[in-house]
Amino acid sequence: MHFFVAATETGKYKLFSFLLPFIPLFTRIKKDEALDSFVRGRVYEVIESNPGTHYTEIMNSIGVGNGTLSHHLHMLEKMEMIKSRREGLRYRAFYVTGMKFPEADKYRFTELQSKILKAIKKNEGMTQKELVSFLGRKKQTINYNIKTLERSGIIRLERKGRKTYCYLNKEVK
């Protein structure tokens, strides 16, 4: 009779609710089992093959969501398999534990910021609109990165009428 009660939806729920305090909801992951998770293993591989890579680069190369990546990075850092530090303008770089952090660069740029700087160096006085069409990115993305580079003192902006022109600062050239 009790078996049939446990076979129903309500019975299963009540049985599970009764047993829940006795069932551990999570287990500690041992260091040697840390890379058994497919996604975590891929995250570690990306960091190992690209030391100093940052969050967005990892997320784009693996194709996982923000929360998933954040969880796996946290777990890898907690198990002391990777380490991270804030570098450059606005992001965190990840390294495999045991690797020495490289000497801090004064500025460390994303791939897009590097492309923007190369374009401005090649065409001094380029407008943001020209950068959008030249790089094939959204206006908001270019504007955000231009503002970041300006705040760091790497470029200067000159506004003439409705157009904003971009120039490299003399110290950077």
ABEGO torsion letter per residue (X at the ends): XAAAAAABAAAAAAAAAAAAAABBABBBBBAAAAAABAAAAAAAAAAAABBGBBAAAAAAAAGBBAAAAAAAAAAAAAAGABBBBBBEAABBBBBBBGBBBBBBBABBBBAAAAAAAAAAAABBGBBAAAAAAAAGBBAAAAAAAAAAAAAAGABBBBBBEABBBBBBBAAAX
